[in-house]
Every structure is written in structure tokens, then in C-alpha cells.
Amino acid sequence: MWITVQLMTSLNGGSIALQEVVGMASLGRLKILVDRYPLSAAKQAYDDFEHGRLVGRAVLMPAALHAGDDGATASSHVAVTAVR
């Protein structure tokens, strides 16, 4: 079974590089770096960015949508590095 996916990017790597990254991701060869902050900590996220404390991307998380969801109050690290 084949699935057709259209890849679009504004990054300078081009579509061939993007296809390679998608291939590496499908093989589990990438680790994504993300610092998650609750929306209420937007100022802290920007401060971390401004002072070089972010390793990957910062993501602001909205308030919890479901009962029992704590919305994570501290940043958490998850990383993009290629494993060859």
C-alpha cells in the first residue's frame, strides 16, 4: 500500500533534503529537541531563547483541554539530531 504525501518547505535544504529527513524520521533515526512551556510561561520561554538556553525549539502549550491533564508546568526536553 502506497501513501502519497506532498512535502512543502520554506527551508533552504530543498525538497530532496526534506525527503531524506522524512525518510530518516520513518526509520527512527531522528531525535527531536523541543522545550515545552505552558502558555503562562511565555516570558520565560523568550528569556531562555534570548540567553541561549534553548537547545531546540520552544513550544508554548495552551491550558489543558481535558480534566486531569496537568498542562505541564516546567519545560521538558525532547531533541533533532541525525543518527547514522
DRENDO-1510 file (C-alpha; in Angstrom, 1 decimal, always signed):
<recs>
REC; n; res; u; v; w
REC; 1; MET; +0.0; +0.0; +0.0 .
REC; 2; TRP; +1.4; +3.4; -1.0 .
REC; 3; ILE; +0.6; +6.7; +0.6 .
REC; 4; THR; +1.3; +9.9; -1.4 .
REC; 5; VAL; +2.5; +12.8; +0.6 .
REC; 6; GLN; +3.1; +16.3; -0.7 .
REC; 7; LEU; +6.1; +17.9; +1.0 .
REC; 8; MET; +6.4; +21.7; +1.2 .
REC; 9; THR; +9.1; +23.7; +3.0 .
REC; 10; SER; +10.4; +27.2; +3.2 .
REC; 11; LEU; +13.8; +25.9; +4.5 .
REC; 12; ASN; +16.9; +26.2; +2.3 .
REC; 13; GLY; +17.5; +22.5; +2.2 .
REC; 14; GLY; +15.1; +21.9; -0.7 .
REC; 15; SER; +12.7; +19.0; -1.3 .
REC; 16; ILE; +15.4; +16.4; -1.7 .
REC; 17; ALA; +16.9; +17.1; +1.7 .
REC; 18; LEU; +13.4; +17.2; +3.2 .
REC; 19; GLN; +12.6; +13.8; +1.7 .
REC; 20; GLU; +15.8; +12.5; +3.3 .
REC; 21; VAL; +14.8; +13.9; +6.7 .
REC; 22; VAL; +11.4; +12.3; +6.4 .
REC; 23; GLY; +13.0; +9.0; +5.5 .
REC; 24; MET; +15.3; +9.2; +8.5 .
REC; 25; ALA; +12.3; +10.0; +10.7 .
REC; 26; SER; +10.4; +7.0; +9.4 .
REC; 27; LEU; +13.4; +4.8; +10.4 .
REC; 28; GLY; +13.5; +6.3; +13.9 .
REC; 29; ARG; +16.9; +7.9; +13.2 .
REC; 30; LEU; +16.0; +11.4; +14.4 .
REC; 31; LYS; +15.6; +12.7; +17.9 .
REC; 32; ILE; +13.6; +15.9; +18.2 .
REC; 33; LEU; +14.7; +18.7; +20.6 .
REC; 34; VAL; +11.7; +20.6; +22.0 .
REC; 35; ASP; +11.4; +22.7; +25.1 .
REC; 36; ARG; +7.7; +22.8; +26.1 .
REC; 37; TYR; +6.4; +25.7; +28.2 .
REC; 38; PRO; +2.9; +26.4; +29.5 .
REC; 39; LEU; +1.4; +29.5; +27.8 .
REC; 40; SER; +1.6; +31.3; +31.0 .
REC; 41; ALA; +5.4; +31.0; +30.9 .
REC; 42; ALA; +5.8; +32.7; +27.5 .
REC; 43; LYS; +8.1; +35.3; +29.0 .
REC; 44; GLN; +10.4; +32.6; +30.5 .
REC; 45; ALA; +10.5; +30.9; +27.1 .
REC; 46; TYR; +11.6; +34.1; +25.4 .
REC; 47; ASP; +14.1; +34.8; +28.1 .
REC; 48; ASP; +15.6; +31.2; +27.6 .
REC; 49; PHE; +15.7; +31.9; +23.8 .
REC; 50; GLU; +17.3; +35.3; +24.2 .
REC; 51; HIS; +20.0; +34.0; +26.6 .
REC; 52; GLY; +20.9; +30.9; +24.6 .
REC; 53; ARG; +19.4; +28.3; +27.0 .
REC; 54; LEU; +17.3; +26.6; +24.3 .
REC; 55; VAL; +18.8; +23.6; +22.5 .
REC; 56; GLY; +16.0; +23.0; +20.0 .
REC; 57; ARG; +12.6; +24.7; +19.6 .
REC; 58; ALA; +10.4; +26.3; +22.2 .
REC; 59; VAL; +6.7; +25.4; +22.1 .
REC; 60; LEU; +4.1; +27.2; +24.1 .
REC; 61; MET; +1.4; +24.8; +25.3 .
REC; 62; PRO; -2.2; +26.1; +25.8 .
REC; 63; ALA; -4.1; +25.2; +29.0 .
REC; 64; ALA; -5.1; +21.6; +29.5 .
REC; 65; LEU; -8.1; +20.6; +27.3 .
REC; 66; HIS; -9.1; +17.6; +29.4 .
REC; 67; ALA; -9.9; +17.1; +33.0 .
REC; 68; GLY; -6.9; +15.5; +34.8 .
REC; 69; ASP; -4.4; +17.0; +32.2 .
REC; 70; ASP; -1.9; +18.9; +34.2 .
REC; 71; GLY; -0.7; +21.1; +31.3 .
REC; 72; ALA; +3.0; +20.6; +32.3 .
REC; 73; THR; +4.3; +23.4; +34.4 .
REC; 74; ALA; +8.0; +23.0; +33.7 .
REC; 75; SER; +9.8; +22.9; +30.4 .
REC; 76; SER; +10.7; +19.4; +29.1 .
REC; 77; HIS; +13.3; +18.3; +26.6 .
REC; 78; VAL; +12.6; +16.0; +23.8 .
REC; 79; ALA; +15.9; +16.6; +20.5 .
REC; 80; VAL; +16.7; +17.0; +16.0 .
REC; 81; THR; +19.9; +15.1; +15.7 .
REC; 82; ALA; +20.6; +12.5; +13.0 .
REC; 83; VAL; +21.8; +9.1; +14.0 .
REC; 84; ARG; +23.7; +7.4; +11.1 .
</recs>
